[in-house]
Amino acid sequence: DAHRRAREAFAASERAFAAVFDLVISHTDSQKLYKRAESLAKKLEGDSPLLMRRFLSGLTPKGVVRFENTPAELIGEGSCYCLKDSFGLSPIFLSRVLEGAGLPCYGGYCPLNSSKLEHLVFPSAKTAFLSRPFAPPEGAQSCGISLDSAVDRGFLEENRDRIRLLRRTGAALCARGCAHLSSALRLHDG
């Protein structure tokens, strides 16, 4: 029963975050995102594209756990592009980077929705694209990219409260799902 409640809370959390995306996508300059992604992908040209799907974070009885050391181990002191993404636009941006790149990479997917790409790490190029709240590895050269800037400012101002409510609801539901996992663990171990 606790596992069922956790799944339901996680599903509701994903729906809240998806509602934010659905709200802003029609007011987003997708071409701006595509052009920036394509220009960065040119730096990653090669002839051996390979995507290895991974999770850099997970939903656990202890809450959301992020494996912050993984990018550092893969790129060392290379380059890190930190994506500011408040509305779920990372999959659009990163899919364009991935399409244009020709190097083996690790794709980090969302633990709430395993079809949503959140991070890309190219070990051979010592380059990573990390969505916040991931921080750049220590010693890496970091560059911030605001995906939020592609969304119409006037629209965001008009819908600020609605978006904020949906994001808070999504975060609270995710926390509730983790709490249900914690209950399931206590029951199992009890």
C-alpha positions in Angstrom: 0.0 0.0 0.0 2.8 2.4 0.8 4.5 1.6 -2.5 1.2 2.3 -4.3 0.8 5.6 -2.6 4.4 6.5 -3.5 3.8 5.7 -7.2 0.6 7.8 -7.1 2.4 10.8 -5.5 5.3 10.6 -8.0 2.8 10.4 -10.9 0.9 13.4 -9.6 4.2 15.2 -9.1 5.2 14.6 -12.8 1.7 15.8 -13.9 2.3 19.1 -12.0 5.7 19.6 -13.6 4.3 18.6 -17.0 1.5 21.2 -16.5 4.2 23.9 -16.1 5.8 22.8 -19.4 2.5 22.7 -21.2 1.7 26.2 -20.0 5.0 27.8 -21.2 5.9 25.8 -24.3 3.6 27.8 -26.6 5.2 31.0 -25.4 8.8 29.7 -25.9 11.1 30.7 -28.7 12.1 27.1 -29.6 14.3 28.3 -32.4 16.5 30.2 -29.9 17.0 27.0 -28.0 17.7 25.0 -31.1 20.3 27.4 -32.4 22.2 27.5 -29.2 22.1 23.7 -28.8 23.2 23.2 -32.4 26.2 25.6 -32.0 27.3 23.8 -28.9 26.9 20.4 -30.6 29.4 21.4 -33.3 32.1 21.4 -30.6 31.2 17.7 -30.0 31.5 16.4 -33.6 32.7 12.9 -34.1 31.9 9.7 -35.9 30.9 7.4 -33.1 27.7 8.6 -31.5 26.5 6.3 -28.7 24.0 7.1 -26.0 24.2 5.3 -22.7 21.1 5.9 -20.6 21.7 6.5 -16.9 20.1 8.2 -13.9 22.1 10.8 -12.1 19.5 11.1 -9.4 16.9 8.8 -7.8 13.8 8.9 -5.7 14.6 7.1 -2.4 13.3 6.7 1.1 15.8 9.5 2.1 14.4 11.9 -0.5 15.8 12.8 -3.9 19.4 11.6 -4.1 21.8 13.2 -6.6 25.0 11.4 -7.7 27.0 14.6 -7.9 30.3 12.8 -8.1 29.5 11.0 -11.4 30.0 14.0 -13.7 33.2 15.0 -11.9 34.6 11.5 -12.4 33.7 11.5 -16.1 34.9 14.9 -17.1 37.4 15.9 -14.4 38.3 19.6 -14.8 36.7 19.8 -18.2 33.8 22.1 -19.4 30.4 22.1 -17.7 27.3 23.9 -19.1 24.9 24.5 -16.2 21.3 24.7 -17.5 18.9 27.0 -15.7 15.6 25.4 -16.5 12.6 26.3 -14.4 10.0 25.0 -16.9 11.1 21.6 -18.1 12.8 22.8 -21.4 16.0 20.7 -20.9 14.8 17.7 -23.0 14.2 20.0 -26.0 17.6 21.7 -25.7 19.6 18.5 -24.9 17.9 16.4 -27.6 19.3 18.9 -30.2 22.7 18.8 -28.6 22.5 15.0 -28.8 21.4 15.0 -32.4 24.3 17.1 -33.5 27.0 15.5 -31.4 28.9 12.5 -32.7 30.6 11.3 -29.5 29.7 8.6 -27.0 27.8 10.1 -24.1 25.9 9.4 -21.0 22.3 10.7 -20.9 20.9 11.4 -17.5 17.2 10.9 -17.3 14.5 12.2 -14.9 13.6 9.8 -12.2 10.0 11.0 -12.3 9.7 10.4 -16.1 12.4 8.2 -17.6 11.8 9.6 -21.1 12.9 13.1 -20.1 16.5 13.9 -20.7 18.0 16.1 -18.0 21.8 15.8 -18.4 24.4 14.9 -21.0 28.0 13.9 -20.2 30.6 13.5 -23.0 33.7 11.9 -21.2 35.9 11.9 -24.3 35.3 15.6 -24.8 35.4 16.3 -21.0 32.1 18.2 -21.4 28.9 18.0 -19.4 25.5 19.6 -19.7 23.9 19.6 -16.3 20.4 20.8 -15.3 20.2 22.5 -12.0 20.2 21.8 -9.1 23.4 19.9 -10.2 26.5 22.1 -9.7 29.5 22.0 -11.9 32.2 19.6 -10.8 34.9 21.2 -8.7 37.7 22.6 -11.0 35.6 22.4 -14.1 35.2 25.5 -16.3 31.5 26.3 -16.0 29.2 28.4 -18.2 25.6 29.1 -17.4 22.9 28.7 -20.0 19.5 30.1 -19.2 16.8 28.1 -21.0 14.3 30.3 -19.1 15.3 33.2 -21.3 13.6 31.6 -24.3 10.2 32.0 -22.6 8.2 35.3 -23.2 8.8 37.5 -20.2 5.4 39.1 -20.4 3.7 35.7 -20.3 5.8 34.7 -17.3 4.9 37.8 -15.5 1.2 37.3 -16.1 1.4 33.6 -15.0 4.0 33.8 -12.3 1.7 32.8 -9.4 0.2 29.8 -11.4 3.6 28.5 -12.4 4.9 28.9 -8.9 1.9 27.0 -7.4 2.4 24.2 -9.9 6.1 23.9 -9.2 5.6 23.9 -5.4 2.9 21.3 -5.8 5.1 19.1 -7.9 8.0 19.4 -5.3 5.6 18.7 -2.4 4.1 15.6 -4.1 7.6 14.3 -4.9 8.6 14.7 -1.2 5.4 12.9 -0.2 6.2 10.1 -2.6 9.7 9.8 -0.9 8.0 9.8 2.5 5.8 6.9 1.4 8.9 5.0 0.3 10.3 5.7 3.7 7.2 4.2 5.3 7.4 1.2 3.1 11.0 0.6 4.1 10.2 0.9 7.9 7.3 -1.5 7.4 9.5 -3.9 5.5 12.3 -3.8 8.0 10.0 -3.8 11.1 
